[in-house]
Amino acid sequence: MASEPCFDTVLGISSMRYIGGKSLLLDKINGVVSNCSKSIETVVDLFSGSGVVATNFKKQGYRVFANDALRFSYAIIRGTLPLNKPPIFLGLGFNPFDCLNNLTIDYDAVAESRSFILRNYSPYGDCSRMYFQCDNALRLDYARVAIEQWRCEEKITEDEYYYLLCSLILATPSISNITGTYGAYLKHWDSRTYNPLRLEPPTIIDNGAENIVYCRDANELAKTIQADLAYIDPPYNGRQYLPNYHILETLARYDYPIIKGVTGMREYSKEKSIYCNRIKALAGFDDLFSKLDVRYILVSYNTEGLITKEEMSELLKKHGKAKTFQLFEFDYRRYKNKIPNNTEGLKELLFFIER
Ligand SMILES: C[S@@+](CC[C@H](N)C(=O)[O-])C[C@H]1O[C@@H](n2cnc3c(N)ncnc32)[C@H](O)[C@@H]1O
């Protein structure tokens, strides 16, 4: 079976393939934002996911605040968005990418505390899970532990720490034995899993501004942020993000969680998003819109979401100037072997209103 690409490259920006990722909608989003009657300087992306929209806003020259409740998403965005030039790793005294890409694999020296991925997500010892080839699982462990150690020893700055973590997380899907998410692994080895883990320095865009990234619940963060425009792209159905990306989350946290089941899932019952539950989502949007200190609100949703088009429109009009309300509908496009194709009937929605 041919490997599916793990990255989208749109408008010159590379980003991870992500459920609900908006890489194919960036030109539409830019079109709406550039048509705002008053000029926009600061944008907040409250549900950043892969970071592709926040990065796109940075590329357009806006000052950007980004946020996501998941640690791996935070790590990806924290590693690039606040930086206006690549880090130079002065304190380390050597190139960390050369070091992490040339690790010596030694199974005799595997310490239990430094091999969580190997022991739980590759067919090593009595583990039968097939997410990674053993060598790559160990490379992930070695790299993750090294990055943490350099930070503890103060050999790297906070920006450098997240730059490396971002690179590690972005490199992981390319060696994972999955079809897109970590909700299951394949029962045969995909050809991509035989490639050695390779970390690349993430691309940095300079917008000359102080861009800030948060890892908070969006409704909590909303009351503390002031911006010209809020971009809101929450989950739109009952599918929680954490279980679909549980290994990336564990790689980001490296917190030795208790895991269970065929997939080695970490516990997440206390971390469920309200936006994946119809009743809670409606109240959640109402609460979020009421807290936002922004001039414009732009919401991404689709016609198969838990909230109907009519409900979202009414809710937004309640929180803004009804006469400025606009709804844009686009055919949903999905990547298949790099060629976008339409999925019958499904529409992407962009709701816009001035407060
Ligand atoms: C549709 S995705 C965003 C996709 C993103 N715009 C992109 O293009 O990659 C929704 C995101 O919302 C995050 N999320 C869900 N509930 C949240 C909450 N209450 N606060 C902050 N983030 C949340 C999820 O972790 C997920 O990354």
The ligand as an SDF file (V2000), in Angstrom:
LIG
                    3D

 27 29  0  0  0  0  0  0  0  0999 V2000
  -10.8330   21.6690   14.1580 C   0  0  0  0  0  0  0  0  0  0  0  0
   -9.3860   21.5510   15.1570 S   0  0  0  0  0  0  0  0  0  0  0  0
   -8.5350   23.0230   14.7340 C   0  0  0  0  0  0  0  0  0  0  0  0
   -7.8310   22.8820   13.4280 C   0  0  0  0  0  0  0  0  0  0  0  0
   -6.9150   24.0370   13.1090 C   0  0  0  0  0  0  0  0  0  0  0  0
   -7.6550   25.2460   12.7710 N   0  0  0  0  0  0  0  0  0  0  0  0
   -6.0040   23.6560   11.9470 C   0  0  0  0  0  0  0  0  0  0  0  0
   -6.1900   24.1720   10.8510 O   0  0  0  0  0  0  0  0  0  0  0  0
   -5.1340   22.8000   12.1620 O   0  0  0  0  0  0  0  0  0  0  0  0
   -9.9910   21.8640   16.7640 C   0  0  0  0  0  0  0  0  0  0  0  0
   -8.9340   22.0110   17.8520 C   0  0  0  0  0  0  0  0  0  0  0  0
   -9.5840   22.4780   19.0260 O   0  0  0  0  0  0  0  0  0  0  0  0
   -8.8870   21.9880   20.1600 C   0  0  0  0  0  0  0  0  0  0  0  0
   -9.8130   22.1200   21.3000 N   0  0  0  0  0  0  0  0  0  0  0  0
  -10.9340   21.4170   21.5630 C   0  0  0  0  0  0  0  0  0  0  0  0
  -11.5620   21.9110   22.6200 N   0  0  0  0  0  0  0  0  0  0  0  0
  -10.8160   22.9480   23.0840 C   0  0  0  0  0  0  0  0  0  0  0  0
  -10.9650   23.8650   24.1580 C   0  0  0  0  0  0  0  0  0  0  0  0
  -12.0160   23.8100   24.9920 N   0  0  0  0  0  0  0  0  0  0  0  0
  -10.0310   24.8190   24.3180 N   0  0  0  0  0  0  0  0  0  0  0  0
   -8.9550   24.8870   23.4820 C   0  0  0  0  0  0  0  0  0  0  0  0
   -8.7650   24.0360   22.4550 N   0  0  0  0  0  0  0  0  0  0  0  0
   -9.6920   23.0850   22.2420 C   0  0  0  0  0  0  0  0  0  0  0  0
   -8.5210   20.5860   19.7610 C   0  0  0  0  0  0  0  0  0  0  0  0
   -7.4320   20.1120   20.5360 O   0  0  0  0  0  0  0  0  0  0  0  0
   -8.2030   20.7330   18.2700 C   0  0  0  0  0  0  0  0  0  0  0  0
   -6.8230   20.8900   18.0740 O   0  0  0  0  0  0  0  0  0  0  0  0
  1  2  1  0
  2  3  1  0
  2 10  1  0
  3  4  1  0
  4  5  1  0
  5  6  1  0
  5  7  1  0
  7  8  2  0
  7  9  1  0
 10 11  1  0
 11 12  1  0
 11 26  1  0
 12 13  1  0
 13 14  1  0
 13 24  1  0
 14 15  1  0
 14 23  1  0
 15 16  2  0
 16 17  1  0
 17 18  1  0
 17 23  2  0
 18 19  1  0
 18 20  2  0
 20 21  1  0
 21 22  2  0
 22 23  1  0
 24 25  1  0
 24 26  1  0
 26 27  1  0
M  CHG  2   2   1   9  -1
M  END
$$$$
